[in-house]
Amino acid sequence: MKQFVVLCLTGLALLGCSDNDTGTPPISSPPSDTGNPLVGAWQNGEQTLVLEENGDFYLPADNQRQGLTWENGDGTFTFRYLDNSRLAVETQSVSGEQQQDTLSLSPSTPSTGEEEQADSPLFTGDYQRANDAVGHLSGRVELPKDSELPDKAVLTVSLLTRNDEAVIRRLIPLTSDALSQPFRLYYPASAVNADSDYQVRSQVLADGGLFFQSEPTPLDFTRGQFADITLPLSAVMTASETLRGALVYQYGTTSLILCNSDRRLQLAGPQRDDLIDAYEAAREYPLQPRVATISGLLRKVPGEQEGSIQSGIIVESFSLESGYDDCRLPSAELTNTRWQLSALGDKTLDASSKQQPYLTLDNEGNVHGNAGCNGLNGSYQLNNDSLSFGAIATTRKACPDMAGEQAFLQALKATNGFRIDGELLTLFDDNNQSLAGFQAIAL
């Protein structure tokens, strides 16, 4: 689920900005009901093309691409599609001829030089009419009365099993402000079992935020066809606020913790990267919090865990402050806390590493933990803001990243001071240069 959400948040701008976007035309009749000989489902091996009367293009059996639009001009077929792996809208033109139930698509006159491709262009070959090879789900989503769609909004509709496994999904750019928006999904007929239960879910996304969503809705599947359905959408969050809090790098990402509370907001939206760049340029050491005032819309956004949703702010404008003494954050104690390494030297670390180095200091002057592969034990001395470590003993396993482990141990050896910023610990040397940074993991 998370992979698809990331695709939505990255790809919706591509869909919304295309000059060739045809918007969301009214749903045409299913392929079997039209008199246009080109309209319908065409199959060549594992590839299936669905061409609709209104110019919509579907690739129900292609997990790497989503069809967008098609057109035929004097035997030249032009297909627009979203390439999931490249996160780019692509265009492919081929020559085509249809004779009864065969659609033959062949390469157009090849270009010369670097543009010439050794492999056959995408979508070429002899396709047979195969309307029975696909099924479809049609319906509408209904937005709340008096609601407004954000700019570059994208509707996502997902056909799911009862266990939330995806059968097919589609991204649909919304270019009108209508409160009723149509949709259609095509899926391989073999992907749906008449003895199983299915459901559909829809969301409206824009600028990294989730604006509207429907509840998972069971579907009626009779006589080999899903009944048309209307999905009521509800607003996720609607408040626009100006908030003050501390920007912190924790759990592998930068987020905003509101001053004097433990409320955490994920950053999203068009100004997110500018805000993070300004924060990183302003901080004096990798895990130093910086107070910021941020204006934006509160929204539910995709969380770090797969399928999760958390509170976020769509950043519209911001300003940074020089200090944060009057902005209290949730805090951790130096002792009896598991401190997980998040920064080494002036670099933050990848939070996805399987084994994160960590330290735990007890009340008796002992320290134990892990250097990334080998376990460690030793002692420490604490005097106000002064902190130093005695001899550190480690186990002697052969590890693939001994350089990183040795750099961590050298940082402990050079430590002479520390600072706790909320739930973040930074170690400093004699010259007040940061050596290592940690985030608190409660014991």
C-alpha positions as CSV (number, residue, x, y, z in Angstrom):
1,M,0.0,0.0,0.0
2,K,2.8,2.4,0.9
3,Q,4.4,2.0,-2.5
4,F,1.2,3.0,-4.3
5,V,0.8,6.0,-2.0
6,V,4.3,7.2,-2.8
7,L,3.5,6.7,-6.5
8,C,0.3,8.8,-6.1
9,L,2.1,11.6,-4.3
10,T,4.9,11.7,-6.8
11,G,2.9,11.0,-9.9
12,L,-0.1,13.2,-9.4
13,A,1.9,16.3,-10.3
14,L,2.8,14.7,-13.6
15,L,-0.8,13.9,-14.3
16,G,-2.0,17.3,-13.3
17,C,0.5,19.3,-15.2
18,S,0.4,17.6,-18.7
19,D,-0.6,19.9,-21.6
20,N,-2.4,16.9,-23.2
21,D,-4.5,16.1,-20.2
22,T,-8.1,15.6,-21.3
23,G,-9.5,15.9,-17.8
24,T,-12.2,13.6,-16.6
25,P,-14.7,13.1,-19.4
26,P,-18.0,11.5,-18.8
27,I,-17.9,7.7,-18.6
28,S,-18.7,6.1,-21.9
29,S,-20.4,2.8,-22.4
30,P,-18.4,-0.4,-21.8
31,P,-16.6,-1.6,-24.9
32,S,-19.1,-4.3,-25.8
33,D,-21.9,-1.6,-26.1
34,T,-20.2,0.8,-28.6
35,G,-20.3,0.8,-32.4
36,N,-16.8,2.1,-32.9
37,P,-14.8,-0.9,-34.3
38,L,-11.6,0.3,-32.5
39,V,-13.2,0.6,-29.1
40,G,-12.9,-2.5,-26.9
41,A,-10.4,-4.8,-25.3
42,W,-7.5,-6.1,-27.4
43,Q,-5.1,-8.9,-26.2
44,N,-1.7,-9.9,-27.4
45,G,-0.1,-12.5,-25.1
46,E,0.0,-11.1,-21.6
47,Q,-0.7,-7.5,-22.7
48,T,-4.2,-6.2,-22.9
49,L,-5.2,-2.8,-24.2
50,V,-8.6,-1.3,-23.5
51,L,-9.6,1.6,-25.7
52,E,-12.7,3.7,-24.8
53,E,-14.8,5.9,-27.0
54,N,-13.9,9.0,-24.9
55,G,-10.2,8.5,-25.4
56,D,-9.5,6.8,-22.1
57,F,-6.8,4.1,-22.3
58,Y,-6.4,1.2,-19.8
59,L,-3.8,-1.4,-19.2
60,P,-5.5,-3.8,-16.8
61,A,-2.8,-6.5,-16.9
62,D,0.2,-4.3,-16.7
63,N,1.7,-3.7,-13.3
64,Q,4.4,-1.4,-14.5
65,R,2.2,1.1,-16.3
66,Q,-1.2,2.8,-16.1
67,G,-2.9,3.8,-19.4
68,L,-4.1,7.4,-19.7
69,T,-5.3,8.4,-23.1
70,W,-5.2,7.1,-26.7
71,E,-6.0,8.6,-30.1
72,N,-5.9,7.5,-33.7
73,G,-4.9,9.9,-36.5
74,D,-4.9,8.5,-40.0
75,G,-3.6,5.1,-38.8
76,T,-1.1,6.5,-36.3
77,F,-2.0,5.5,-32.7
78,T,-0.7,7.6,-29.9
79,F,-0.8,6.2,-26.4
80,R,-0.1,8.2,-23.2
81,Y,0.6,6.2,-20.1
82,L,2.2,6.6,-16.6
83,D,5.4,4.6,-16.2
84,N,5.3,3.5,-12.5
85,S,9.0,2.7,-12.3
86,R,10.2,6.0,-13.8
87,L,7.4,8.1,-12.3
88,A,6.9,9.8,-15.7
89,V,4.1,10.3,-18.2
90,E,5.3,8.7,-21.5
91,T,4.0,8.8,-25.0
92,Q,4.2,6.0,-27.6
93,S,3.2,6.3,-31.2
94,V,2.8,3.3,-33.5
95,S,1.2,2.6,-36.8
96,G,-2.0,0.6,-36.7
97,E,-4.6,-1.2,-38.8
98,Q,-7.7,-2.9,-37.7
99,Q,-9.3,-5.7,-39.7
100,Q,-12.4,-7.3,-38.1
101,D,-11.2,-8.8,-34.8
102,T,-7.5,-8.1,-35.3
103,L,-5.7,-4.9,-34.5
104,S,-2.1,-4.8,-35.9
105,L,0.2,-2.3,-34.3
106,S,3.7,-1.8,-35.8
107,P,6.6,0.5,-35.2
108,S,6.3,3.9,-36.9
109,T,9.2,5.0,-39.1
110,P,12.2,4.6,-36.8
111,S,14.1,7.7,-35.9
112,T,17.8,7.8,-36.4
113,G,20.8,8.2,-34.1
114,E,20.4,7.8,-30.3
115,E,16.6,7.8,-30.4
116,E,16.5,4.5,-32.4
117,Q,15.6,1.6,-30.2
118,A,16.8,-2.0,-30.7
119,D,13.7,-3.5,-29.1
120,S,10.2,-3.3,-30.6
121,P,8.3,-0.3,-29.3
122,L,5.8,-0.7,-26.6
123,F,2.3,-1.9,-27.5
124,T,3.3,-3.3,-31.0
125,G,2.1,-6.7,-32.2
126,D,-1.1,-8.4,-33.5
127,Y,-3.9,-7.9,-31.0
128,Q,-7.1,-10.0,-31.0
129,R,-10.4,-8.6,-29.8
130,A,-10.9,-9.9,-26.3
131,N,-13.8,-8.1,-24.5
132,D,-14.4,-11.2,-22.4
133,A,-10.8,-11.1,-21.1
134,V,-11.6,-8.0,-18.9
135,G,-14.2,-7.0,-16.4
136,H,-15.0,-3.5,-15.3
137,L,-16.3,-1.6,-12.2
138,S,-18.0,1.7,-12.9
139,G,-19.3,4.3,-10.5
140,R,-19.1,7.8,-9.1
141,V,-17.6,9.5,-6.1
142,E,-19.7,12.2,-4.4
143,L,-17.9,15.0,-2.5
144,P,-19.6,16.7,0.5
145,K,-21.8,19.6,-0.3
146,D,-20.1,23.0,-0.6
147,S,-16.6,21.4,-0.6
148,E,-13.8,22.6,-2.9
149,L,-11.3,20.5,-4.6
150,P,-7.6,21.5,-4.2
151,D,-5.5,22.4,-7.2
152,K,-4.0,19.4,-9.1
153,A,-6.3,17.0,-7.2
154,V,-6.1,13.3,-8.2
155,L,-8.8,10.7,-7.5
156,T,-7.5,7.3,-6.6
157,V,-9.9,4.3,-6.8
158,S,-8.9,0.9,-5.6
159,L,-10.6,-2.5,-6.2
160,L,-9.6,-4.6,-3.2
161,T,-10.2,-8.1,-1.9
162,R,-11.8,-8.5,1.5
163,N,-8.2,-8.7,2.9
164,D,-7.3,-5.3,1.4
165,E,-5.2,-6.9,-1.4
166,A,-5.3,-4.8,-4.5
167,V,-6.8,-6.2,-7.7
168,I,-6.5,-2.9,-9.7
169,R,-6.0,0.8,-8.9
170,R,-6.2,3.9,-11.0
171,L,-5.2,7.5,-10.7
172,I,-7.6,10.0,-12.3
173,P,-6.7,13.7,-12.5
174,L,-9.7,15.9,-11.5
175,T,-9.9,19.0,-13.7
176,S,-13.4,20.1,-12.9
177,D,-15.0,21.3,-9.7
178,A,-18.0,19.0,-9.9
179,L,-19.0,17.4,-6.7
180,S,-19.9,14.2,-8.5
181,Q,-16.9,12.6,-10.3
182,P,-17.1,9.4,-12.5
183,F,-14.7,6.6,-12.6
184,R,-14.1,3.2,-14.2
185,L,-11.7,0.4,-13.5
186,Y,-10.8,-2.4,-15.8
187,Y,-9.3,-5.6,-14.4
188,P,-8.3,-9.0,-15.9
189,A,-11.4,-11.2,-15.7
190,S,-9.3,-14.0,-14.3
191,A,-8.3,-11.8,-11.3
192,V,-11.9,-11.9,-9.9
193,N,-13.5,-15.0,-8.3
194,A,-17.2,-15.2,-8.1
195,D,-16.9,-17.0,-4.7
196,S,-14.8,-14.2,-3.1
197,D,-15.8,-10.9,-1.6
198,Y,-14.5,-7.5,-2.9
199,Q,-14.6,-3.9,-1.8
200,V,-13.7,-0.5,-3.3
201,R,-12.1,2.5,-1.7
202,S,-11.3,6.0,-3.1
203,Q,-9.3,9.0,-2.0
204,V,-8.6,12.5,-3.2
205,L,-4.9,13.5,-3.0
206,A,-3.1,16.8,-3.7
207,D,0.3,18.3,-2.8
208,G,1.2,15.3,-0.6
209,G,-2.0,15.5,1.4
210,L,-5.1,13.4,1.8
211,F,-8.2,15.7,1.4
212,F,-11.2,13.3,1.0
213,Q,-11.7,9.6,1.3
214,S,-14.4,7.0,1.3
215,E,-15.0,4.1,3.6
216,P,-14.1,0.6,2.2
217,T,-17.4,-0.3,0.5
218,P,-18.5,-3.9,-0.2
219,L,-19.4,-4.7,-3.8
220,D,-22.2,-6.6,-5.4
221,F,-20.9,-9.2,-7.9
222,T,-23.6,-11.0,-9.8
223,R,-23.7,-12.7,-13.1
224,G,-20.0,-12.1,-13.6
225,Q,-20.3,-8.3,-13.2
226,F,-19.9,-5.7,-10.5
227,A,-22.9,-3.5,-10.0
228,D,-22.4,0.3,-10.5
229,I,-21.7,2.0,-7.2
230,T,-21.7,5.5,-5.7
231,L,-19.0,6.3,-3.1
232,P,-19.7,9.2,-0.7
233,L,-16.4,11.0,0.2
234,S,-15.9,12.7,3.5
235,A,-13.4,15.5,4.3
236,V,-10.3,14.2,6.2
237,M,-9.3,17.6,7.7
238,T,-10.2,21.1,6.7
239,A,-8.5,23.5,9.2
240,S,-5.9,26.0,8.0
241,E,-3.7,27.2,10.8
242,T,-0.5,28.9,11.7
243,L,1.5,26.8,14.1
244,R,4.7,27.2,16.1
245,G,6.9,24.3,17.0
246,A,10.3,22.7,16.8
247,L,11.7,21.1,13.6
248,V,13.4,17.9,14.6
249,Y,15.2,15.1,12.7
250,Q,14.0,11.9,14.3
251,Y,13.1,8.4,13.0
252,G,14.7,9.1,9.7
253,T,12.6,12.2,8.8
254,T,12.2,15.8,9.7
255,S,8.9,16.6,11.5
256,L,7.3,19.5,13.5
257,I,6.7,19.0,17.2
258,L,4.3,21.7,18.5
259,C,5.8,23.8,21.3
260,N,4.8,22.7,24.9
261,S,3.1,19.6,23.6
262,D,3.8,16.1,22.3
263,R,1.8,16.6,19.1
264,R,3.9,15.7,16.0
265,L,3.1,16.7,12.4
266,Q,4.6,15.3,9.3
267,L,5.7,17.9,6.7
268,A,4.2,17.8,3.2
269,G,3.2,20.0,0.4
270,P,5.0,22.2,-2.2
271,Q,7.1,24.1,0.4
272,R,8.3,21.1,2.4
273,D,11.6,20.7,0.7
274,D,12.4,24.5,1.0
275,L,11.6,24.3,4.7
276,I,13.8,21.3,5.3
277,D,16.6,22.9,3.3
278,A,16.4,26.1,5.4
279,Y,16.3,24.0,8.6
280,E,19.4,22.0,7.6
281,A,21.3,25.2,6.7
282,A,20.4,26.9,10.0
283,R,21.2,24.2,12.5
284,E,24.6,24.1,14.1
285,Y,24.8,20.3,14.6
286,P,22.8,17.5,12.8
287,L,20.1,16.9,15.5
288,Q,19.7,20.5,16.7
289,P,16.0,21.5,16.8
290,R,15.0,24.8,15.3
291,V,11.8,26.6,16.2
292,A,9.6,27.5,13.2
293,T,6.3,29.2,12.6
294,I,4.5,27.4,9.8
295,S,1.2,28.3,8.0
296,G,-0.6,25.6,6.1
297,L,-3.5,23.1,5.9
298,L,-3.8,20.3,8.4
299,R,-4.3,17.0,6.6
300,K,-3.9,13.3,7.1
301,V,-0.9,12.1,5.1
302,P,0.7,8.7,4.5
303,G,2.7,7.5,7.5
304,E,6.1,5.8,7.7
305,Q,4.6,2.4,8.3
306,E,3.0,0.6,5.3
307,G,-0.7,1.4,5.1
308,S,-0.6,3.9,8.0
309,I,-1.9,7.5,8.0
310,Q,-0.8,10.3,10.3
311,S,-1.4,14.0,11.0
312,G,0.5,16.4,8.7
313,I,0.7,20.0,7.6
314,I,0.7,21.0,4.0
315,V,3.4,23.8,4.2
316,E,2.4,27.0,2.6
317,S,4.8,29.5,4.3
318,F,7.3,29.4,7.1
319,S,9.8,31.4,9.2
320,L,12.7,30.1,11.4
321,E,13.7,31.5,14.8
322,S,17.2,31.6,16.2
323,G,16.4,30.0,19.6
324,Y,13.9,27.7,21.3
325,D,14.2,28.3,25.0
326,D,10.5,29.0,25.3
327,C,9.5,26.0,23.3
328,R,9.4,23.0,25.5
329,L,9.5,19.5,23.9
330,P,8.9,16.0,25.3
331,S,12.1,15.1,27.0
332,A,14.1,12.0,27.9
333,E,16.5,11.4,30.7
334,L,20.2,10.6,30.0
335,T,20.1,7.5,32.1
336,N,17.9,4.4,31.6
337,T,17.0,5.4,28.1
338,R,18.0,3.5,25.0
339,W,19.8,6.0,22.8
340,Q,19.8,5.0,19.1
341,L,22.5,6.5,16.9
342,S,21.0,8.9,14.3
343,A,24.0,11.0,13.4
344,L,27.7,10.5,13.2
345,G,30.0,13.6,12.8
346,D,28.1,16.0,10.7
347,K,26.0,13.4,8.8
348,T,22.6,12.0,9.7
349,L,22.2,8.2,9.3
350,D,19.9,6.0,7.3
351,A,17.1,5.0,9.6
352,S,16.4,1.8,7.6
353,S,19.6,0.0,8.7
354,K,18.9,-3.4,10.1
355,Q,21.2,-2.9,13.2
356,Q,21.3,0.6,14.6
357,P,24.1,1.3,17.1
358,Y,22.8,2.3,20.5
359,L,23.8,3.1,24.1
360,T,22.2,2.8,27.5
361,L,23.6,4.5,30.5
362,D,22.5,3.2,34.0
363,N,22.5,5.1,37.3
364,E,25.7,3.3,38.5
365,G,28.1,4.7,35.9
366,N,27.9,1.8,33.5
367,V,27.2,1.9,29.8
368,H,26.3,-0.9,27.5
369,G,24.9,-1.2,24.0
370,N,25.9,-2.1,20.4
371,A,28.3,-0.6,18.0
372,G,26.5,-1.7,15.0
373,C,27.6,-5.4,15.0
374,N,29.5,-6.0,18.2
375,G,28.1,-5.5,21.6
376,L,29.9,-3.0,23.9
377,N,30.3,-2.4,27.7
378,G,32.2,0.2,29.7
379,S,31.8,3.0,32.1
380,Y,31.1,6.8,32.0
381,Q,31.6,9.8,34.2
382,L,29.0,12.6,34.5
383,N,29.6,16.0,36.0
384,N,26.9,18.6,35.2
385,D,27.2,19.1,31.4
386,S,30.4,17.2,31.2
387,L,30.3,13.6,30.0
388,S,33.1,11.2,29.2
389,F,33.5,7.5,28.7
390,G,36.0,5.2,30.2
391,A,37.5,2.2,28.4
392,I,34.9,0.5,26.1
393,A,35.1,-3.3,25.6
394,T,33.5,-4.9,22.6
395,T,32.9,-8.4,21.4
396,R,35.1,-9.4,18.5
397,K,32.8,-10.6,15.7
398,A,34.0,-10.0,12.1
399,C,31.6,-7.4,10.7
400,P,31.1,-6.0,7.2
401,D,31.1,-2.3,8.3
402,M,34.1,-2.2,10.7
403,A,34.9,1.3,9.6
404,G,31.5,2.7,10.7
405,E,31.8,0.8,14.0
406,Q,35.3,2.1,14.7
407,A,34.2,5.7,13.9
408,F,31.4,5.3,16.4
409,L,33.8,4.0,19.1
410,Q,36.2,6.8,18.4
411,A,33.4,9.3,18.9
412,L,32.7,7.9,22.3
413,K,36.4,8.0,23.2
414,A,36.6,11.7,22.2
415,T,33.4,12.8,24.1
416,N,33.7,15.5,26.7
417,G,30.2,17.0,26.8
418,F,26.6,16.4,25.9
419,R,23.3,18.2,25.3
420,I,19.7,16.8,25.4
421,D,17.2,18.5,23.1
422,G,13.9,16.9,24.0
423,E,14.3,13.3,22.9
424,L,17.6,13.9,21.1
425,L,21.1,13.5,22.6
426,T,24.2,15.0,21.1
427,L,27.8,14.2,22.2
428,F,30.5,16.9,21.8
429,D,34.3,17.0,22.0
430,D,36.6,19.5,23.8
431,N,36.1,22.0,21.0
432,N,32.3,21.8,21.2
433,Q,32.1,20.0,17.9
434,S,29.4,17.4,17.5
435,L,30.6,13.8,17.5
436,A,27.4,11.8,17.5
437,G,23.6,12.2,17.8
438,F,21.0,9.8,19.2
439,Q,17.2,9.6,19.4
440,A,15.5,8.3,22.6
441,I,13.9,4.8,22.5
442,A,12.2,4.4,25.9
443,L,13.1,1.3,27.9
